[in-house]
Amino acid sequence: MGTKYDFSGWATRNDLRCSDGRTIRRDAFKENDGQEVPLVWNHRHDDPMNVLGHALLKNKDEGVYAYCTFNNTDSGKGAKELVKNGDVKSLSIYANQLKQNGGDVIHGSIREVSLVLAGANPGALIDSVLMHGEYSDDEAVIYTDEEIELSHSDEDKPEEKKEEPKEEPKKEEAKMAEEKKTIKEIYDDFTEEQKTVVDALVGQAVEMAKSGKLNNEEEDDDMKHNVFENDYQSDDVLIHDGLNEVLKDAKRYGTLRESYLAHAAEYGIENIDFINTDDKNIYDRPQFINNQPSDWINVVMSGVHNTPFANVRMIFADITEDEARAKGYIKGHYKKEEVFKLLKRSVSPTTIYKKQKFDRDDLIDADFDVIPWIKEEMNVKFDEEKARAYIFGDGRSAADEDKIDETHIIPVVKDEDLFTIKKTVTPGQGESLEHAIITNSVLAQDDYQGSGNITAFIEQKEVSKMMLMEDQFGHRLYKTLAELAGAMGVGKIVKVPAAVIGAGNYAVMLDLTDYNVGMKNQGKKNFFDNFDIDYNQQKYMVEERQSGALTRPYSAIVLKAAQNAG
């Protein structure tokens, strides 16, 4: 074969153990013998100007030898001068269709030979990746530190070229040990976070190899998985020299991910999310967990009556007694004056507040805007507490210093009999509790003197039981909540958690406009924030000052359980 060539050198060397534990065996690339493949600069396939010429491959006992010829393009001429001047001395190959027997590479196909600035390891190193292009089998970049040789004569022939003697195994191992030491030094300089990522990638690759899922001898299919692949669909390839640059710069950039980002553009890699091992949030901020239905809160807060003053006074004249009745006159008898009692009560305001604090470090480290989020939480729980205090009481004991003062915000269920009608529900013989609640709801309204648009707040499980009531033929008595409300003589039914409505209460019924919330403009809801420099804490507080009470006699009904019930 008398074809002229510009230089030659070893593309691969056999029987040299790579740092990842793999070894290229004799005749692994036998099918490439006599083939010409492109000569490329640094494995870059995205620009035709990176094609420098071609390489004629010769399979030999020691490995695959390459006879390389530059083309006449500017890139080819420039590369030729680099080789001639000794500036570039290393070759590597790009191969696919790999098959392995354990850690031994026993078959593959070389697709191109590249000039590279430096080999990754002494001898040869394989970095398997998965491609989704023209070739879908296992691919690899294989480096050698064997220096290329220049051809000084047009008469040089491949068959007559004197090959470099194979290095002794001990020398090869010494070179490998030196390179491994360099990588170890780099690894030791990593942070714990960087080491965790690298260990995970290497460990996954090793487990795949052990399980036979990584190119075993019996399986010539595409590689099933790759630690650098995102959902098995990534077309991005990071060849081994690029990965080494990422690892070397990881310490300088601070994290492996930041180093990868910095080098991604250089290697034409756009989809970088697969290298990020951090979990991804489905939501843009933490979601609140609240085991209480909140519809009743909105009903209360939008239904109560509000006045722009906090000190509320009510005066009533009790004309229910016989003494207040008009009288018949008998000639010559004394005319008696009408007698009735004046009833008066005053309600003054109290302060309700909710307070939160965060360590400033946590606020800085949070990956979402904390302030709007915490304001939302505080407003939700603040309204819930007020609504509960207006109708049912806050549920705290009288001795609890956090209890909302019930002389300033008077709960409907605990108000005086003049304002709240209290009726005990006692089921008759053979009558269900649910039927008794419905019946007593209607009967209690005989004494009701409120505004009339009644909302019934009922413990949610009792509502469900009432909706499941059936007649003697097994038909549901009430198909909708509106039908049940009609049977109870109320405008609307609102479900309330048992913990909120309180033990011993089945239902609270009133027109919400009969409950007044008094509040000056200065006492309306205010949101405060303050930084505690001593403890490095950011503190938040929402606060209102208000009064609350029913303003009409007999304007509410509470259906209660008998004291010895259940």
C-alpha positions as CSV (number, residue, x, y, z in Angstrom):
1,M,0.0,0.0,0.0
2,G,1.8,3.1,-1.2
3,T,-0.6,5.8,-0.1
4,K,1.1,8.9,1.3
5,Y,0.2,9.8,4.9
6,D,1.2,12.8,7.1
7,F,1.6,11.0,10.4
8,S,0.7,7.8,12.2
9,G,0.2,6.6,15.8
10,W,-1.6,4.2,18.0
11,A,-5.4,4.9,18.2
12,T,-5.9,2.2,20.8
13,R,-3.8,-0.1,22.8
14,N,-4.9,-3.6,23.9
15,D,-4.9,-5.2,27.4
16,L,-4.4,-2.0,29.4
17,R,-6.7,-1.7,32.3
18,C,-8.5,1.6,32.4
19,S,-9.2,3.6,35.5
20,D,-12.9,2.6,35.4
21,G,-12.0,-1.1,35.4
22,R,-12.5,-1.8,31.7
23,T,-9.9,-3.3,29.4
24,I,-9.8,-3.3,25.6
25,R,-9.1,-6.8,24.4
26,R,-7.3,-7.9,21.2
27,D,-9.3,-7.6,18.0
28,A,-12.1,-5.6,19.7
29,F,-12.0,-3.3,16.6
30,K,-11.0,-6.0,14.1
31,E,-13.8,-5.0,11.7
32,N,-12.2,-1.6,11.2
33,D,-9.1,-3.1,9.8
34,G,-8.4,-1.3,6.4
35,Q,-11.2,1.2,6.8
36,E,-10.8,4.9,6.5
37,V,-12.6,7.1,9.1
38,P,-12.7,10.9,9.5
39,L,-9.9,12.6,11.3
40,V,-11.5,15.2,13.6
41,W,-10.4,17.9,16.0
42,N,-11.2,17.1,19.6
43,H,-14.3,15.0,18.8
44,R,-16.3,18.0,17.7
45,H,-18.9,17.0,15.1
46,D,-21.0,20.2,14.9
47,D,-18.9,22.0,12.3
48,P,-17.4,20.5,9.0
49,M,-14.4,22.7,9.5
50,N,-13.5,20.4,12.4
51,V,-12.9,17.6,9.9
52,L,-9.1,17.7,9.4
53,G,-8.7,14.7,7.0
54,H,-9.0,11.0,7.4
55,A,-7.3,8.0,9.1
56,L,-6.6,4.6,7.7
57,L,-6.9,2.0,10.4
58,K,-4.8,-1.1,10.8
59,N,-5.7,-3.8,13.4
60,K,-2.6,-5.2,15.0
61,D,-1.8,-7.5,17.9
62,E,-1.1,-4.5,20.2
63,G,-4.1,-2.5,19.1
64,V,-5.3,-0.3,16.3
65,Y,-2.8,1.8,14.4
66,A,-3.8,4.8,12.5
67,Y,-2.2,6.3,9.3
68,C,-3.5,9.8,9.1
69,T,-3.7,12.3,6.2
70,F,-4.6,16.0,6.5
71,N,-6.9,17.6,3.9
72,N,-6.1,21.0,2.2
73,T,-8.6,23.0,4.2
74,D,-7.4,25.8,6.5
75,S,-8.2,23.7,9.5
76,G,-6.3,20.7,8.0
77,K,-3.2,22.8,7.2
78,G,-3.3,24.4,10.7
79,A,-3.5,21.0,12.4
80,K,-0.7,19.7,10.2
81,E,1.6,22.5,11.4
82,L,0.6,21.8,15.1
83,V,1.5,18.1,14.7
84,K,4.7,18.9,12.7
85,N,5.8,21.4,15.5
86,G,5.1,18.8,18.2
87,D,2.3,20.9,19.8
88,V,-0.3,18.2,19.6
89,K,0.8,14.6,20.2
90,S,-2.2,12.6,21.3
91,L,-4.9,10.6,19.5
92,S,-8.2,9.3,20.6
93,I,-11.1,7.4,19.0
94,Y,-14.9,7.7,19.0
95,A,-16.5,4.2,18.9
96,N,-19.9,2.7,19.2
97,Q,-21.7,-0.7,18.9
98,L,-19.7,-1.8,22.0
99,K,-20.0,-5.2,23.6
100,Q,-18.5,-6.2,26.9
101,N,-17.8,-9.4,28.8
102,G,-17.7,-8.1,32.4
103,G,-15.2,-5.3,32.2
104,D,-13.6,-6.4,29.0
105,V,-14.5,-4.6,25.7
106,I,-14.5,-7.4,23.1
107,H,-16.2,-5.7,20.2
108,G,-16.9,-2.2,18.8
109,S,-16.8,0.0,15.7
110,I,-14.5,3.0,15.4
111,R,-16.4,6.0,13.8
112,E,-13.7,8.7,13.9
113,V,-10.2,9.4,15.2
114,S,-9.5,12.7,16.8
115,L,-6.5,14.9,17.6
116,V,-6.6,15.9,21.2
117,L,-4.5,18.1,23.4
118,A,-3.9,15.3,25.9
119,G,-5.0,11.8,26.6
120,A,-7.2,11.2,29.7
121,N,-5.2,8.2,31.0
122,P,-2.2,6.1,30.2
123,G,-3.0,3.5,27.7
124,A,-6.7,3.7,27.0
125,L,-9.8,4.9,28.8
126,I,-13.4,4.2,27.8
127,D,-16.3,6.6,28.7
128,S,-19.5,4.9,27.6
129,V,-22.4,7.2,26.6
130,L,-25.7,6.7,24.8
131,M,-26.3,8.5,21.6
132,H,-29.6,8.9,19.7
133,G,-28.4,9.8,16.3
134,E,-27.1,7.8,13.4
135,Y,-25.7,5.2,15.7
136,S,-27.9,4.1,18.7
137,D,-25.6,1.5,20.2
138,D,-23.0,2.0,22.9
139,E,-20.4,4.6,22.1
140,A,-17.2,5.5,23.7
141,V,-14.3,7.9,23.5
142,I,-11.0,6.1,23.9
143,Y,-7.7,8.0,24.6
144,T,-4.1,7.0,24.3
145,D,-1.0,8.8,25.4
146,E,1.1,7.2,22.7
147,E,2.7,9.9,20.7
148,I,2.0,10.2,17.0
149,E,4.8,9.9,14.5
150,L,5.4,12.0,11.5
151,S,6.0,10.6,8.0
152,H,9.1,12.1,6.5
153,S,9.0,10.3,3.1
154,D,6.5,9.8,0.4
155,E,7.8,6.2,0.1
156,D,6.8,5.3,3.7
157,K,4.2,2.6,3.7
158,P,2.0,1.3,6.5
159,E,3.4,-2.2,6.1
160,E,7.0,-1.0,6.4
161,K,6.5,1.5,9.3
162,K,8.4,0.7,12.4
163,E,6.1,0.5,15.3
164,E,7.0,1.8,18.8
165,P,7.7,-1.1,21.2
166,K,5.0,-1.9,23.6
167,E,5.7,-0.5,27.1
168,E,6.3,-2.9,29.9
169,P,3.2,-3.5,32.1
170,K,5.0,-2.1,35.1
171,K,5.7,1.2,33.3
172,E,2.0,1.3,32.2
173,E,0.8,0.7,35.7
174,A,3.2,3.3,37.0
175,K,1.8,5.9,34.6
176,M,-1.8,4.8,35.5
177,A,-1.0,5.2,39.2
178,E,0.4,8.7,38.7
179,E,-2.7,9.7,36.8
180,K,-5.0,8.1,39.4
181,K,-3.1,10.0,42.1
182,T,-3.9,13.3,40.3
183,I,-7.6,12.4,40.1
184,K,-7.6,11.4,43.8
185,E,-6.1,14.7,44.7
186,I,-8.8,16.5,42.8
187,Y,-11.5,14.4,44.4
188,D,-10.1,15.0,47.9
189,D,-10.4,18.7,47.3
190,F,-14.1,18.4,46.6
191,T,-16.8,19.5,49.1
192,E,-19.0,16.8,50.6
193,E,-21.8,17.8,48.2
194,Q,-19.5,17.4,45.1
195,K,-18.2,14.0,46.4
196,T,-21.8,12.8,46.9
197,V,-22.7,13.6,43.3
198,V,-19.6,12.0,41.8
199,D,-20.0,8.9,44.0
200,A,-23.6,8.6,42.9
201,L,-22.7,8.7,39.2
202,V,-19.8,6.2,39.5
203,G,-21.8,3.9,41.8
204,Q,-24.7,3.7,39.4
205,A,-22.4,2.9,36.5
206,V,-20.7,0.2,38.5
207,E,-24.0,-1.4,39.6
208,M,-25.2,-1.4,36.0
209,A,-22.0,-3.2,35.0
210,K,-22.3,-5.8,37.7
211,S,-25.9,-6.5,36.9
212,G,-25.0,-7.1,33.3
213,K,-27.2,-4.3,32.1
214,L,-24.2,-2.4,30.7
215,N,-23.3,-4.0,27.4
216,N,-22.9,-7.6,28.4
217,E,-21.7,-10.2,25.9
218,E,-25.1,-11.8,25.3
219,E,-26.8,-8.4,24.7
220,D,-26.1,-6.4,21.5
221,D,-29.0,-4.0,22.0
222,D,-28.8,-0.3,22.8
223,M,-27.6,0.6,26.2
224,K,-30.7,0.7,28.5
225,H,-29.6,3.5,30.8
226,N,-26.9,6.0,31.4
227,V,-26.1,8.0,34.6
228,F,-25.8,11.2,32.5
229,E,-29.1,10.7,30.7
230,N,-32.4,12.5,31.5
231,D,-35.4,10.2,31.0
232,Y,-33.5,8.2,28.4
233,Q,-34.1,11.0,25.8
234,S,-31.1,13.3,26.1
235,D,-29.1,13.9,22.9
236,D,-26.3,15.7,24.9
237,V,-22.9,14.0,25.0
238,L,-20.1,15.0,27.4
239,I,-17.0,13.2,26.2
240,H,-14.3,12.3,28.7
241,D,-12.0,15.2,28.2
242,G,-14.9,17.5,28.8
243,L,-15.9,15.7,32.0
244,N,-12.3,16.0,33.3
245,E,-12.4,19.7,32.8
246,V,-15.6,19.9,34.7
247,L,-14.1,17.9,37.6
248,K,-11.0,19.9,37.7
249,D,-12.9,23.2,37.8
250,A,-15.5,22.1,40.3
251,K,-13.6,23.4,43.3
252,R,-13.0,26.8,41.6
253,Y,-16.7,27.2,40.8
254,G,-17.9,25.9,44.2
255,T,-20.1,23.0,43.1
256,L,-20.1,20.3,40.4
257,R,-23.3,21.7,38.9
258,E,-21.9,25.2,38.6
259,S,-18.7,23.9,36.9
260,Y,-20.9,21.8,34.5
261,L,-23.0,24.9,33.7
262,A,-19.8,26.9,33.0
263,H,-18.5,24.3,30.5
264,A,-21.8,23.3,29.0
265,A,-21.8,25.9,26.2
266,E,-18.3,24.9,25.2
267,Y,-19.4,21.4,24.5
268,G,-22.7,22.3,22.9
269,I,-24.8,21.0,25.7
270,E,-28.1,22.7,26.3
271,N,-30.1,20.4,28.5
272,I,-28.3,20.6,31.9
273,D,-31.1,19.7,34.2
274,F,-30.2,16.0,34.2
275,I,-26.9,16.6,36.1
276,N,-28.8,18.3,39.0
277,T,-29.5,15.8,41.7
278,D,-31.7,18.2,43.8
279,D,-35.3,17.4,44.1
280,K,-37.7,19.6,42.2
281,N,-40.7,21.3,43.9
282,I,-44.0,20.7,42.2
283,Y,-45.3,23.9,43.7
284,D,-43.7,27.3,43.7
285,R,-44.0,27.5,47.5
286,P,-45.0,25.2,50.4
287,Q,-48.7,24.3,50.5
288,F,-50.7,24.7,53.6
289,I,-52.3,21.7,55.3
290,N,-55.5,22.6,57.1
291,N,-57.7,19.7,58.4
292,Q,-60.7,22.0,58.9
293,P,-63.1,23.0,56.2
294,S,-63.0,26.7,55.7
295,D,-66.2,27.6,53.9
296,W,-67.9,28.4,57.2
297,I,-65.2,31.1,57.9
298,N,-66.0,33.0,54.7
299,V,-69.7,32.8,55.5
300,V,-69.3,34.3,58.9
301,M,-66.8,37.0,58.0
302,S,-68.8,38.2,55.0
303,G,-72.1,38.0,56.9
304,V,-71.6,39.8,60.2
305,H,-72.5,43.5,60.6
306,N,-69.8,46.0,61.0
307,T,-69.8,49.4,62.7
308,P,-67.0,52.1,62.7
309,F,-67.0,52.3,66.4
310,A,-65.7,49.8,68.9
311,N,-67.6,50.7,72.1
312,V,-71.2,49.5,71.5
313,R,-74.1,50.1,73.8
314,M,-77.6,48.6,73.5
315,I,-80.7,49.6,75.4
316,F,-83.9,47.6,75.4
317,A,-87.3,48.0,77.0
318,D,-88.8,44.8,78.2
319,I,-92.5,45.0,77.5
320,T,-93.2,41.3,77.7
321,E,-94.5,41.3,81.3
322,D,-98.3,41.7,82.1
323,E,-97.5,45.0,83.7
324,A,-96.8,46.5,80.3
325,R,-100.1,45.5,78.9
326,A,-102.8,48.1,78.1
327,K,-105.6,48.1,80.7
328,G,-109.3,48.5,80.8
329,Y,-110.7,51.5,82.7
330,I,-113.6,51.4,85.3
331,K,-115.2,54.6,86.0
332,G,-114.0,56.1,89.2
333,H,-111.0,53.8,89.5
334,Y,-107.3,54.8,89.6
335,K,-105.4,54.5,86.3
336,K,-102.2,52.6,86.8
337,E,-99.0,53.6,85.0
338,E,-97.3,51.2,82.6
339,V,-94.4,49.4,84.1
340,F,-91.5,47.8,82.2
341,K,-87.8,47.3,82.6
342,L,-85.0,49.0,80.7
343,L,-82.3,46.6,79.8
344,K,-78.9,47.9,78.9
345,R,-75.5,46.4,78.0
346,S,-72.2,47.8,76.7
347,V,-69.5,46.0,74.9
348,S,-66.0,47.4,74.7
349,P,-63.2,46.2,72.4
350,T,-60.3,43.8,72.9
351,T,-57.2,43.0,70.9
352,I,-56.8,39.9,68.8
353,Y,-53.3,39.2,67.3
354,K,-51.3,36.5,65.6
355,K,-47.5,36.6,65.7
356,Q,-44.8,34.7,63.7
357,K,-41.0,34.8,63.5
358,F,-38.3,33.3,61.3
359,D,-34.5,33.1,61.5
360,R,-33.2,35.5,58.9
361,D,-30.8,32.8,57.7
362,D,-33.8,30.6,56.8
363,L,-35.5,33.5,54.9
364,I,-32.3,34.1,52.9
365,D,-31.9,30.4,52.0
366,A,-35.6,30.0,51.0
367,D,-36.1,29.5,47.3
368,F,-39.4,31.4,47.3
369,D,-40.8,34.8,48.5
370,V,-41.6,34.1,52.1
371,I,-43.3,37.4,53.1
372,P,-46.4,37.1,50.9
373,W,-46.7,33.4,51.8
374,I,-46.6,34.0,55.5
375,K,-49.0,36.9,55.2
376,E,-51.5,34.6,53.5
377,E,-51.1,32.0,56.3
378,M,-51.5,34.6,59.0
379,N,-54.6,36.1,57.4
380,V,-56.3,32.8,56.9
381,K,-55.7,31.7,60.6
382,F,-56.6,35.1,61.9
383,D,-60.0,35.2,60.2
384,E,-60.6,31.6,61.3
385,E,-60.0,32.6,65.0
386,K,-62.3,35.6,64.8
387,A,-65.1,33.7,63.1
388,R,-64.8,31.0,65.8
389,A,-64.9,33.6,68.6
390,Y,-68.0,35.4,67.2
391,I,-70.2,32.3,67.0
392,F,-68.8,29.4,69.1
393,G,-66.0,30.8,71.3
394,D,-62.3,30.2,70.8
395,G,-62.4,26.9,72.7
396,R,-59.7,27.8,75.2
397,S,-60.2,27.5,78.9
398,A,-61.0,30.5,81.0
399,A,-57.6,30.2,82.6
400,D,-55.7,30.2,79.3
401,E,-53.9,33.6,79.0
402,D,-54.3,33.4,75.2
403,K,-58.2,33.2,75.5
404,I,-60.1,35.9,73.6
405,D,-62.0,37.8,76.3
406,E,-65.7,36.8,76.0
407,T,-66.9,39.9,77.8
408,H,-65.6,41.9,74.8
409,I,-66.4,39.4,72.0
410,I,-69.4,37.5,73.1
411,P,-69.9,34.1,71.4
412,V,-73.5,33.4,70.2
413,V,-73.5,30.0,71.9
414,K,-72.7,31.6,75.3
415,D,-74.8,34.7,75.2
416,E,-77.5,35.6,77.6
417,D,-80.9,34.0,77.2
418,L,-82.3,37.4,76.2
419,F,-80.2,37.1,73.0
420,T,-79.7,33.4,72.4
421,I,-82.5,30.8,72.5
422,K,-81.1,27.6,73.9
423,K,-83.1,24.5,73.1
424,T,-82.2,21.0,74.3
425,V,-82.7,18.2,71.7
426,T,-84.1,15.1,73.2
427,P,-85.2,12.4,70.7
428,G,-88.6,10.9,71.3
429,Q,-89.3,7.2,71.6
430,G,-88.0,5.5,68.4
431,E,-86.9,8.9,67.0
432,S,-83.4,9.3,65.6
433,L,-81.2,12.2,66.8
434,E,-81.1,13.6,63.2
435,H,-84.9,13.7,63.0
436,A,-85.0,15.4,66.4
437,I,-82.6,18.1,65.3
438,I,-84.7,18.9,62.3
439,T,-87.9,19.0,64.4
440,N,-86.4,21.2,67.2
441,S,-85.0,23.5,64.6
442,V,-88.5,24.3,63.4
443,L,-90.1,24.4,67.0
444,A,-87.4,26.8,68.3
445,Q,-88.2,29.4,65.7
446,D,-91.5,30.0,67.5
447,D,-89.6,32.3,69.9
448,Y,-87.2,33.7,67.3
449,Q,-87.2,37.5,66.8
450,G,-84.1,38.0,64.6
451,S,-83.9,39.5,61.2
452,G,-85.1,36.3,59.6
453,N,-82.6,35.2,57.0
454,I,-81.3,32.3,59.1
455,T,-78.1,30.4,58.5
456,A,-77.7,27.1,60.3
457,F,-74.2,26.1,61.3
458,I,-74.3,22.4,61.9
459,E,-71.7,19.8,62.9
460,Q,-70.6,18.3,59.6
461,K,-71.1,14.6,60.5
462,E,-74.7,15.3,61.6
463,V,-75.4,17.0,58.3
464,S,-74.1,13.8,56.5
465,K,-76.4,11.6,58.7
466,M,-79.4,13.8,57.9
467,M,-78.7,13.7,54.2
468,L,-78.7,9.9,54.5
469,M,-82.1,9.7,56.1
470,E,-84.5,7.4,54.3
471,D,-88.3,6.8,54.3
472,Q,-89.8,3.4,55.0
473,F,-89.3,2.5,51.3
474,G,-85.5,3.2,51.4
475,H,-85.8,6.5,49.5
476,R,-83.6,9.4,50.5
477,L,-85.7,12.1,52.2
478,Y,-83.4,15.0,51.1
479,K,-81.7,14.9,47.8
480,T,-79.9,18.2,48.2
481,L,-78.6,20.4,51.0
482,A,-81.2,23.0,50.0
483,E,-84.0,20.5,50.6
484,L,-82.7,19.8,54.1
485,A,-82.4,23.5,54.8
486,G,-86.1,23.9,53.7
487,A,-87.1,21.1,56.1
488,M,-85.4,22.9,59.0
489,G,-86.9,26.3,58.1
490,V,-83.5,28.0,57.4
491,G,-82.1,29.7,54.4
492,K,-78.8,27.9,54.3
493,I,-76.9,25.1,56.0
494,V,-73.1,25.5,56.6
495,K,-71.0,22.5,57.8
496,V,-68.7,23.1,60.7
497,P,-66.1,20.8,62.3
498,A,-67.0,19.2,65.6
499,A,-63.9,20.8,67.2
500,V,-65.1,24.2,66.3
501,I,-68.9,24.0,67.1
502,G,-68.0,22.6,70.5
503,A,-69.0,19.6,72.6
504,G,-72.7,19.4,73.3
505,N,-73.8,21.7,70.4
506,Y,-75.6,20.3,67.4
507,A,-76.5,23.6,65.6
508,V,-76.3,27.4,65.9
509,M,-78.9,29.3,63.9
510,L,-79.0,33.1,63.3
511,D,-79.1,35.9,60.8
512,L,-75.5,37.0,60.7
513,T,-76.4,40.6,60.3
514,D,-77.7,40.5,63.9
515,Y,-74.2,40.0,65.1
516,N,-72.2,43.3,65.2
517,V,-68.5,43.7,65.0
518,G,-67.4,47.2,66.2
519,M,-64.0,48.5,65.2
520,K,-62.5,52.0,64.8
521,N,-60.4,52.7,61.7
522,Q,-57.3,52.8,63.9
523,G,-58.1,49.3,65.2
524,K,-58.6,47.7,61.8
525,K,-56.2,44.9,60.7
526,N,-52.6,46.0,60.7
527,F,-49.6,43.9,59.6
528,F,-46.3,44.6,61.4
529,D,-42.8,43.4,60.8
530,N,-39.7,43.9,62.8
531,F,-36.1,42.7,62.8
532,D,-34.6,41.5,66.1
533,I,-30.9,42.3,65.7
534,D,-30.0,40.5,68.9
535,Y,-31.4,37.2,67.8
536,N,-31.1,37.7,64.0
537,Q,-34.9,37.0,63.6
538,Q,-37.5,38.6,61.4
539,K,-40.8,38.9,63.3
540,Y,-44.3,39.5,61.9
541,M,-47.6,40.3,63.6
542,V,-51.2,40.9,62.5
543,E,-53.5,42.6,64.9
544,E,-57.1,44.0,65.3
545,R,-58.9,45.7,68.2
546,Q,-62.7,45.1,68.1
547,S,-65.8,44.2,70.0
548,G,-68.5,41.7,69.0
549,A,-72.0,40.8,70.2
550,L,-75.6,40.1,69.1
551,T,-77.6,43.3,68.9
552,R,-81.1,42.0,68.9
553,P,-83.0,40.0,71.6
554,Y,-83.9,36.4,70.7
555,S,-81.9,36.6,67.5
556,A,-80.1,33.3,67.7
557,I,-80.9,29.7,68.4
558,V,-78.6,27.0,69.8
559,L,-79.7,23.4,69.6
560,K,-77.9,21.6,72.4
561,A,-77.5,18.0,73.6
562,A,-79.0,16.9,76.9
563,Q,-76.4,16.9,79.6
564,N,-76.5,13.1,80.0
565,A,-76.5,12.5,76.2
566,G,-73.9,10.2,74.7
